[in-house]
Amino acid sequence: MPVAPKDRKKKICGNPACGISFPPQRLGQAVCSPKCGLAIKDVNQERARKSLVQIERREIKVRKEKLKSRAEHLREAQAAVNEYVRLRDAHLPCISCDSLPSDHDLMTGSRWDAGHYRSVGACPELRFEPLNIHRQCVKCNRNLSGNAVEYRIRLVKRIGADKVDWLEGPHSARKYTVDEIKTIKADYRALTKELKGAAA
């Protein structure tokens, strides 16, 4: 049996300028009168417009995601891993030359890379392996092509000879699926968020 309007629970008028308590005459009634309805019409239209814009943006994002190539997914995952490594090693010097951030402020604008010990080209199966990637100054990574000899010396000190031997050993070829790449990206973004939270 329907609830009579007078027995309905009162609610506050949705017009902020009014704010009186009233018993709704129908389900979903947000304001006490047509006058208050007209007063907030523009506000509701703006909310509806923003909501439609948000829905459209989400749909565009979904469509773009579907159109991404495997190479684009790989680039995004690598960027997520690299960001994590730079943050993980933020307190450490360059893996190849022991320079600290202050030593490179003027030279590189404090830019630091995540340098691979075994390059992606030489060993793609280790491209996302965190033991194979360390914070490295731009000079060593880009200008000195990784400064590999010095990298190895400090890498042995940092992670131990056994792990370096494992990195240098043979590895099975790896062909990541798009879903695996997406998972790697999501996992490393979560790890980065954790580290940022811990540092805050």
Secondary structure as UniProt FT lines:
FT   HELIX           5..7
FT   STRAND          11..12
FT   TURN            16..18
FT   STRAND          21..22
FT   TURN            27..28
FT   HELIX           34..39
FT   HELIX           41..67
FT   HELIX           70..88
FT   TURN            89..91
FT   TURN            95..97
FT   HELIX           101..108
FT   TURN            109..110
FT   STRAND          112..116
FT   TURN            120..122
FT   HELIX           124..126
FT   TURN            127..128
FT   HELIX           130..132
FT   STRAND          133..137
FT   HELIX           139..143
FT   TURN            144..146
FT   HELIX           148..159
FT   HELIX           161..168
FT   HELIX           178..199
//
